[in-house]
Amino acid sequence: MFKYLPITALLFPCFAFATSFDGCYAHQEAITDVVSGSHEKKISYVKISRNESDYLVRGVLWGGNFHICYIQSTEEGTDNPLSMSRVGDSLIYTESDPEYDIYCKLEMKLKGDVLHIEDANFDCNRIFSCGARVGLNNTDLKKSPGMCSESPDISED
């Protein structure tokens, strides 16, 4: 039986080396208040964990003048993580509201140990109520074990 294991790994490499999104991805930077000129170090982060059928994602991104973008469930009145589906090598979240001309497709990909976030049409900024000086598109966060627990904005569930 064991002699067939290497052959199976060659035939199905996607299963043998499946990318694991689980973990904390973060970046620390000095955020500047454009009025006072003062600055403070803040941690932008995305925490991903897998459940039975999908991935649970929660995060906070900081931008200029202390604008923020919370990544979490869009269901009103809840503080739940965002549920994302795995499609190939990406995590995908979609939400549409034709009445307001919103067609959000949030995509997260791993490039080595860096989480790359894409919101190509910037509609997800509206879904997640991102401030004017922070965006989701082309955001990169490095895998940073322990950084999520250091941020006061995170509840470790």
Phi, psi and omega in degrees: 000317183292337179289341179271346182299313178298324179294319178299319179296326178288323181285329183232064184295334180295330178277327183288327183235044181298136180287132178256120179276343185307136175138187182249133177237128188211165177207131178253136178208162177276123178261132184253136172275115186291340179279307184271340183082356179286158178219159182214142178282132179229152179251118169273136183211158168223127178249128183237132174222152183260138169246196186303316190244343183207197181243141178255128187233135176218137180195167175224128175246133179258143177227184181305147178059028176065027173286146183230163175221115178267128174257109179197180181305142179269002179290122183299142176080007179238161176238034183280156174292160177282133178267121180239146180261147176270126176231106184064236180262017184233156166259134186232138170228131176232145174207133181233144174217086184302330180301324180254012179057046179247125177225080185278130170226103179266127183232134177237131180230151174261131173238090187072238178256021180247129175272121180254125182252132179235136173220074193305322182259005176065011179288333179293333174304323180286322180296319183264011177053049180286143177293165184296334184254022175217142180219164179269327188293136179058039175263131178241130178231130182277143177300124188221079179305133179092338182291326181294323182286343179277341183278129180291348182272001186251135168255123181279099177258000000 
